[in-house]
Amino acid sequence: MPVITDVEFRQFSAQHRNAQRNWLIVKLNTDDPTLFGLGDASPMEDDEQVKGLITAWTEKYLAEKNPLDTEVLWTALYHEPQARGGRLATTALSGLDIALWDLKGKILDTPVYQLLGGAHRTRIRVYANGWYTNPGTPAQNAQEAKRVVDMGYTAMKFDPFGQMNYYKISLAEAQLAEERVAAVRKAVGPHVDVMIAAHAQFTPMNAIQLGPSTPIPLGKRRYKPRPLFSEEPVAEERVAELVEVRNKVNIPIATGERLYTKFPFAEIVERHAADVLQPDIANAGGITELKKIAIIAEAKHITIAPHNVCSPVGAMAEMHLDASIINFEIQEYHAEFYSDQYFTVCPGFPRQKDGYVQLSAAPGLGLELDEAEIAKHPPLEKVGYRGGNLKGI
């Protein structure tokens, strides 16, 4: 049995119309040079701090250990360090955990989804993000949405709220947001799912006041745009605020991209504060932890739609998880809206067809590394995004 030796990193960049990204890929090595695991530890910033944690933890907790012991190693990585919890620590943990699962699959010559209990599905339904101009006119967003449908997608998400609307939104901007959503719905027709992202920017009062005639929280299900869900209508810090909004509207509420490990998700589930959970596999604890979050949610019939601004490694890990859980809703998918290297740096990453991604039976995550291609796209010195708020992605 090979044992873990050390860790290396690969970094590359790509961009779509609203964001530039740097990604941090973990390469977890063993004493067999042909066997290594790939993970995603992309924090979107503070990469050097995450790399420092991963390097130290690999030496202290993983070196000379059996890579098949994913649960034992996750527990050590979470409970032993003083730097426990928070985005940077859980991102470091996530990257190592994903790499361990990839390595386990390669050692056992088995795809990760099989190791997670088997596949309820190998065709993963995905929704488009990164496709729209923000801020754009209603007509502009409508034309962009038509192109998304022409690419085969059956679902898409966007933030209609323009720029720098934090806590409050003017009546004029609220009206424009409503017009953007209505224009997109008219453009794509009645049978394409549309999701609305608010990026955790509103107070409960504003989120509630914006319904039912505007798209967040969109009020009653009979409201004409009929969104699949409204994402992050309020900030993540207080579950009580999410409960307040959910209790006063009749549209499904999603949240979770800014939450880490199972513990805050357990409270959301206990209080039924959301209908859809959106943990990010590269930040919330990796494959091991997202499987547990999904099981906790399953007990209250809450579904999972993983947040994804991941590298191809993290996105692939999410789709293996999606295959293995019964309460999968839909998977976020930016890939075709990034610059072309998103597909070329990791051969094996699949393109969507007709709104679905087909998983292969390749061992582990089924990805390779193209070192030459990665070298062509080094990390950007400065990255940014164009979203509807001051809070980030």
C-alpha positions in Angstrom: 0.0 0.0 0.0 1.5 3.4 -0.9 1.9 6.0 1.8 1.6 9.8 1.6 4.9 11.6 1.3 4.4 15.3 0.6 2.3 17.9 -1.2 2.8 20.2 -4.2 0.7 22.9 -5.7 -0.4 24.0 -9.2 -2.0 27.4 -9.8 -3.7 28.8 -12.8 -6.1 31.5 -13.8 -9.2 31.9 -16.1 -12.0 34.5 -16.4 -15.5 35.0 -17.5 -17.4 38.2 -18.2 -18.0 39.0 -14.5 -14.9 37.6 -12.8 -11.3 36.7 -12.9 -10.2 33.7 -10.9 -7.1 32.1 -9.6 -7.3 28.5 -8.6 -5.1 26.5 -6.2 -4.8 22.8 -7.0 -3.4 20.4 -4.5 -1.2 17.5 -5.7 -0.8 15.0 -2.8 2.1 12.6 -3.5 2.9 9.1 -2.4 6.0 6.9 -2.3 4.8 5.6 -5.7 5.5 8.3 -8.2 2.7 7.1 -10.4 0.1 7.6 -7.7 -1.0 11.0 -6.5 -4.3 12.7 -5.6 -5.7 16.0 -6.9 -7.6 18.4 -4.7 -9.0 21.9 -5.0 -8.1 24.4 -2.2 -9.1 27.6 -4.0 -10.0 30.3 -1.4 -10.4 33.1 -4.1 -7.8 35.1 -2.2 -5.2 34.5 0.6 -3.7 31.6 -1.4 -0.3 31.7 0.3 -1.9 31.3 3.7 -3.9 28.3 2.6 -0.7 26.8 1.0 1.1 27.3 4.3 -1.6 25.4 6.2 -1.7 22.6 3.7 2.1 22.1 3.7 2.3 22.1 7.5 -0.7 19.8 7.9 0.6 17.3 5.3 3.9 17.0 7.1 2.3 16.8 10.6 -0.9 14.7 10.0 -0.6 12.9 6.7 3.0 12.0 6.0 3.5 8.2 6.1 -0.2 7.6 6.6 -2.5 5.3 4.6 -4.4 7.4 2.1 -7.4 5.0 2.2 -8.2 6.2 5.8 -10.1 9.3 4.6 -12.4 9.6 7.5 -9.6 9.1 10.1 -7.4 11.6 8.3 -10.3 14.2 8.0 -10.9 14.0 11.7 -7.3 14.6 12.5 -7.1 17.5 10.1 -10.1 19.1 11.6 -9.7 18.5 15.3 -6.0 18.6 15.9 -4.8 22.0 14.5 -5.3 25.1 16.6 -6.4 26.9 13.4 -9.8 25.2 13.3 -12.8 26.5 11.4 -13.2 29.6 9.2 -12.9 29.8 5.5 -9.1 29.5 5.2 -8.7 26.5 7.5 -11.7 24.6 6.0 -10.4 25.4 2.5 -7.1 23.8 3.3 -8.9 20.8 4.8 -11.1 20.6 1.7 -8.2 20.5 -0.7 -6.5 17.7 1.2 -9.7 15.7 1.6 -10.6 15.9 -2.1 -7.0 14.8 -3.0 -7.3 11.9 -0.6 -10.5 10.7 -2.3 -9.0 11.0 -5.7 -6.0 9.1 -4.5 -8.2 6.4 -2.9 -10.0 6.0 -6.2 -6.8 5.6 -8.1 -5.4 3.1 -5.7 -8.6 1.0 -5.8 -9.1 1.6 -9.6 -12.6 2.9 -8.8 -14.5 6.2 -9.5 -15.1 8.3 -6.4 -18.8 8.1 -6.8 -18.6 4.3 -6.4 -16.6 4.7 -3.2 -19.3 7.0 -1.9 -21.9 4.3 -2.2 -22.7 4.1 -5.9 -24.4 6.4 -8.4 -28.1 7.3 -8.2 -27.3 9.0 -11.5 -24.3 9.4 -13.8 -25.9 12.2 -15.8 -25.7 15.3 -13.6 -28.1 18.2 -14.3 -26.2 21.5 -14.4 -27.2 25.1 -14.5 -25.3 27.9 -16.2 -23.7 30.8 -14.4 -21.2 33.4 -15.5 -23.2 34.0 -18.7 -24.6 37.4 -18.2 -23.5 41.1 -18.0 -23.8 42.7 -14.6 -25.2 45.3 -14.7 -26.9 44.8 -18.0 -30.1 46.1 -19.5 -33.1 43.8 -19.5 -32.9 43.4 -23.2 -29.2 42.6 -23.0 -29.7 39.9 -20.3 -32.5 38.5 -22.3 -30.3 38.0 -25.4 -27.6 36.5 -23.3 -30.1 34.1 -21.8 -31.3 33.0 -25.2 -27.7 32.1 -26.1 -27.5 29.9 -23.0 -30.6 28.0 -24.0 -29.1 27.6 -27.5 -26.1 25.9 -25.9 -28.4 23.3 -24.5 -28.9 24.4 -20.9 -32.2 23.9 -19.2 -31.4 26.0 -16.2 -29.5 29.2 -15.4 -28.8 31.6 -12.5 -28.1 35.3 -12.4 -28.0 38.3 -10.1 -30.4 40.9 -11.4 -29.6 43.5 -8.8 -26.8 45.4 -10.5 -23.9 46.9 -8.7 -23.2 47.9 -5.1 -26.6 47.3 -3.6 -25.7 46.3 0.0 -28.5 46.3 2.6 -30.7 48.7 0.6 -31.8 49.0 -3.0 -33.5 52.0 -4.5 -37.0 51.8 -6.0 -35.6 52.4 -9.4 -33.0 49.6 -9.1 -35.6 47.3 -7.7 -37.9 48.0 -10.7 -34.9 47.4 -13.0 -34.2 44.1 -11.3 -37.8 43.0 -11.8 -37.6 43.9 -15.5 -34.4 42.0 -15.9 -35.9 38.8 -14.5 -39.1 39.2 -16.5 -37.1 39.7 -19.7 -35.0 36.6 -19.1 -38.1 34.5 -18.3 -39.8 35.7 -21.5 -36.7 35.0 -23.6 -36.2 31.5 -22.4 -39.8 30.4 -22.2 -41.7 28.6 -19.5 -39.8 25.4 -19.3 -36.3 26.6 -18.4 -35.4 26.9 -14.7 -34.3 30.4 -13.7 -32.6 31.0 -10.3 -32.1 34.4 -8.7 -28.9 35.2 -6.8 -28.9 38.0 -4.2 -25.4 37.4 -2.8 -26.5 37.7 0.8 -26.8 41.5 0.4 -30.2 42.5 1.9 -31.6 43.0 5.4 -34.7 40.9 6.2 -36.9 44.0 5.9 -35.6 44.8 2.4 -35.7 41.1 1.3 -39.4 40.8 2.4 -40.4 44.3 1.0 -39.1 43.3 -2.4 -41.7 40.6 -2.7 -44.0 39.5 -4.1 -43.7 41.7 -7.3 -39.9 41.8 -7.5 -37.5 38.8 -8.0 -36.2 38.5 -4.4 -37.7 36.7 -2.7 -40.3 36.8 -5.5 -43.2 36.2 -3.3 -45.7 33.5 -4.2 -44.9 30.6 -6.6 -47.6 31.8 -9.0 -45.5 34.9 -9.7 -44.9 34.9 -13.4 -41.1 34.4 -13.5 -41.4 31.2 -11.4 -37.8 30.8 -10.2 -36.5 27.5 -9.0 -35.1 29.2 -5.9 -34.0 32.5 -4.5 -30.4 32.3 -3.4 -29.1 34.1 -0.3 -31.7 36.8 0.2 -30.1 37.7 3.5 -26.6 37.4 5.0 -25.4 34.1 6.4 -24.5 35.2 9.9 -27.9 34.8 11.6 -30.2 31.8 10.9 -33.1 33.7 12.5 -33.1 36.2 9.6 -33.2 33.5 7.1 -36.1 31.9 8.9 -37.9 35.2 9.0 -37.7 35.7 5.3 -38.6 32.1 4.5 -41.7 32.2 6.7 -43.0 35.3 4.9 -42.6 34.1 1.3 -43.6 31.1 -0.6 -40.7 30.6 -3.0 -37.9 28.1 -2.2 -34.9 29.6 -0.4 -31.3 28.5 -1.0 -28.2 29.3 1.0 -24.8 28.0 2.0 -21.9 29.1 -0.1 -20.5 31.1 2.8 -20.9 28.4 5.4 -18.2 25.9 6.4 -18.5 22.3 7.8 -21.6 20.5 8.8 -22.4 22.5 11.9 -24.1 25.6 10.6 -25.9 23.5 8.0 -27.3 21.4 10.8 -28.8 24.4 12.4 -30.4 25.5 9.1 -31.8 22.0 8.7 -33.1 21.8 12.3 -34.9 25.1 11.9 -35.9 24.5 8.3 -34.5 27.8 7.3 -33.9 26.9 3.7 -35.2 24.5 1.1 -31.9 24.0 -0.8 -28.4 23.9 0.7 -25.4 25.1 -1.3 -22.1 24.1 0.3 -18.9 24.6 -1.7 -16.8 21.4 -1.8 -13.5 23.4 -2.0 -14.3 25.5 1.1 -16.8 23.7 3.3 -14.8 20.6 4.2 -14.4 18.5 1.0 -16.1 15.4 -0.1 -16.2 13.8 3.3 -18.0 16.7 4.8 -20.4 17.4 2.0 -21.6 13.8 2.0 -22.5 14.4 5.7 -24.2 17.7 5.0 -26.3 15.9 2.4 -27.3 13.2 4.8 -28.3 15.7 7.5 -30.4 17.6 4.9 -32.0 14.3 3.6 -33.5 13.8 7.1 -35.7 16.9 6.5 -36.2 16.4 2.8 -34.0 19.3 1.9 -32.0 19.2 -1.3 -28.4 19.9 -2.2 -27.2 22.2 -5.0 -23.5 22.7 -4.5 -22.1 26.1 -4.9 -19.3 26.1 -7.5 -16.7 28.6 -8.4 -14.2 25.7 -8.2 -11.4 24.7 -10.5 -12.1 21.7 -12.7 -10.9 19.5 -9.8 -13.4 20.9 -7.3 -16.2 20.9 -9.9 -15.6 17.3 -10.7 -15.5 16.4 -7.0 -18.9 18.0 -6.6 -20.4 16.0 -9.5 -19.1 12.7 -8.0 -20.8 13.7 -4.8 -24.0 14.7 -6.7 -24.1 11.2 -8.2 -24.0 9.6 -4.8 -26.7 11.5 -2.9 -30.4 10.9 -3.2 -31.3 14.6 -2.4 -29.4 16.2 -5.3 -31.2 19.2 -6.8 -28.9 20.7 -9.5 -25.2 21.6 -10.0 -23.8 25.0 -10.6 -21.6 25.0 -13.7 -19.5 27.9 -15.0 -17.1 26.0 -17.1 -18.2 26.9 -20.6 -18.2 30.6 -19.7 -14.6 30.8 -18.6 -11.7 31.2 -21.0 -10.8 28.0 -22.9 -8.0 26.9 -20.5 -10.6 25.8 -18.0 -11.0 22.6 -20.0 -7.4 22.2 -21.2 -5.6 22.3 -17.8 -7.3 19.1 -16.6 -7.9 16.7 -19.4 -11.0 14.6 -18.6 -13.2 17.4 -17.5 -16.5 17.0 -19.3 -18.6 19.6 -21.2 -22.3 19.7 -20.7 -24.7 18.4 -23.3 -28.4 19.3 -23.3 -28.0 20.6 -19.7 -26.3 17.5 -18.3 -22.8 16.3 -17.7 -22.0 12.6 -18.1 -19.6 11.1 -15.6 -17.1 8.5 -16.7 -16.1 5.4 -14.8 -12.4 6.5 -14.7 -10.6 5.9 -11.4 -10.7 8.6 -8.8 -12.0 11.9 -10.1 -11.1 10.9 -13.6 -8.8 14.0 -14.2 -5.3 14.5 -15.4 -2.9 17.4 -15.1 -1.5 19.1 -18.2 1.6 20.7 -16.8 2.5 22.7 -19.9 -1.0 24.1 -20.2 -1.1 25.1 -16.6 2.2 26.9 -17.0 0.7 29.0 -19.9 -1.9 30.5 -17.5 -0.2 31.6 -14.3 -2.1 33.2 -11.4 -3.1 36.8 -12.0 -1.6 39.4 -9.7 -5.0 40.9 -9.1 -8.4 39.3 -9.5 -11.9 40.8 -9.2 -15.5 40.2 -9.9 -18.6 42.1 -10.9 -21.4 41.1 -8.6 -24.3 42.9 -7.1 -22.7 43.7 -3.7 -19.7 44.4 -1.6 -19.4 40.9 -0.1 -17.7 38.9 -2.9 -18.7 35.9 -4.9 
